[in-house]
Amino acid sequence: MDTNFELAELLFPDIKKTTSDYENLYPPRELPTTSMVTRFAPSPTGFMHIGGISTALISKTLAKQTNGIFFLRIEDTDKKREIENGVYEIITNLQNFNITPDEGFIAPEKTVGCYGPYKQSQRIPIYKTYIKELIKLGFAYPCFCSPEELAISRQQQIEQKIRPGYYGQWAHHRKFSLEEIKRELDQHRPFAIRLRAPEPNRKKIFFSDLIKGNIEFPVNDIDVVLLKSDNLPTYHFAHFVDDYLMRVTHVIRGDEWLSSLPIHLQLFQYFKKQPPYYAHVAPIAKIEGNSKRKLSKRKDPEAAVSYYYEKGYPSNGVIEYLLNLANSNFYSWRVENPTEPLEKFSFSFKNMGSSSAMFDISKLDNICKNVISTMEIKSIYDQIVKWALAHDLPFAKIIQKNKSYTLQILDIENTEQKKRKDIACWSAIKENLGFFYDEIFDEIPKELFPYPLNIGKADIRHVLSFFIDQSEIQEPKDNWLIKVRLFFDTLGYAQNIKILKLNPNKYKGAFGDLFMIIRVALTSKTQTPDLYEMLKIMGANRVKKRLTFAKKNDFVNIIKSSQY
């Protein structure tokens, strides 16, 4: 009997199926030759990074536009770091961004598709079958080194300033005979299975990445672990087995795996299988000082997907921003096609940059403002309520109690010809427009109101009295403005900036200075929507109450203590 064959039977006597059995069970997919089969394969070991959403989005987009398949596979082989509800978090995050898989996990305990199981911990017999075959081929062997022994070897390599790894003289069990292996097994020593890499080897491999272009690598000569002592595979081996049997055509993943590519190509070569196409995506980065760095889980709140939920960014706005980062021509396409659905955009590897895209919160805000501006007011209201119920329950109660009033607020300065574009996320509604609600306005410290400082006491009282008396607005805006400006003129304030510039010594200031008194008294802000529109929406009673409060509470003293 062949020694390798005998060794394979010795190590895995319970494995009766062959690799051919699994290849028959998972045949090539019946798809057009141009269709892409892609996957997203996260580990349930922590929070979802926005880069993961970006990679999943790219994979889903390419599969969809080629009439292919996108599936979700859970790589749960790192049991020590796995978190509770990790699979649920992955699935929920994808659903929140409308990145729905065609196959694989669609709920924590539910999968669809004929190429499963879609969780690696449920695929152990498959991995063992392929490991057994690799041992028969002479390309793998058992390693009985303990973690302590490996740590000692690594320390010695570091001290000798040589490359760390399990190779050459450091590969202690690579040349063990069958009898030596049997003695170790008789002592019930745990073992891992390692790749038998060609060593020594100075050859090069040349590879064309769909994003990075042509790359040259040294051939792998490290005997990496393929199957751990707990019978779970390492990423290297699971990648080969799973992506081959699930018939993945394009592996789209972070470029931290680029250095591992020689190992993966080696496995495809040993099994005489055609590897998939690879596209290694650079991580999202940001500028810090004079340099750029990878978006960090520890330093940058925007690295976590939860940040976008807490701020209330619309999911389709975030998706548009990620597409903008991923494909250089997306922004110009969107400008030319402002109302087209995203499915109309033709995503392409050739428009992906080989280096990191820069995260820009201002760009994200601008894109989300445009997205929100296209939404129906009722839909915006529903989204704000949904966000507030999850993140700001008191605010949710306020806007639900005042639904009609809120719809008017959201529709202020909104026309078919010109849409408002001042809302980037749902949390900004309370920050920018919360003053409309008495419950919020009454809690604002009045000493912080940024009133103008250049207006006399008598004029202030005249202006407040005038608007209190005129709080019930009946006339159209143009007529109202004429009436107000004529009144301002009687106080010595120019009706517009042009008149003031022509006669600077004749006037105390411009009409805008007096408008600012009313604006601040009603809202606590200097920048607000149109004053006329606000007065109409707030209504006479609310306007009169707020302006009367300002007049009765020694408005002049408030001015002197302001920070305006």
Secondary structure as UniProt FT lines:
FT   HELIX           3..11
FT   TURN            13..14
FT   HELIX           19..25
FT   TURN            33..34
FT   STRAND          37..40
FT   HELIX           50..65
FT   TURN            66..67
FT   STRAND          69..72
FT   TURN            79..81
FT   TURN            84..85
FT   HELIX           86..96
FT   TURN            97..98
FT   STRAND          103..107
FT   TURN            108..109
FT   STRAND          110..112
FT   HELIX           120..122
FT   HELIX           124..136
FT   TURN            137..138
FT   STRAND          140..143
FT   HELIX           147..159
FT   TURN            160..161
FT   HELIX           168..170
FT   TURN            172..175
FT   HELIX           178..186
FT   TURN            187..188
FT   STRAND          192..195
FT   STRAND          204..209
FT   TURN            210..212
FT   STRAND          213..218
FT   STRAND          225..227
FT   TURN            229..230
FT   HELIX           235..245
FT   TURN            246..247
FT   STRAND          250..254
FT   HELIX           255..260
FT   HELIX           261..270
FT   TURN            271..272
FT   STRAND          277..281
FT   STRAND          285..288
FT   TURN            289..290
FT   STRAND          291..294
FT   TURN            297..299
FT   HELIX           301..303
FT   HELIX           305..311
FT   HELIX           315..326
FT   TURN            328..329
FT   HELIX           330..336
FT   TURN            338..339
FT   HELIX           342..344
FT   HELIX           349..351
FT   HELIX           361..373
FT   HELIX           377..391
FT   HELIX           393..401
FT   HELIX           403..410
FT   TURN            411..413
FT   HELIX           427..433
FT   HELIX           434..436
FT   HELIX           438..441
FT   TURN            442..443
FT   HELIX           446..448
FT   HELIX           457..469
FT   HELIX           477..490
FT   TURN            491..492
FT   STRAND          493..494
FT   HELIX           497..502
FT   TURN            504..506
FT   STRAND          509..510
FT   HELIX           511..523
FT   HELIX           531..552
FT   HELIX           555..560
//
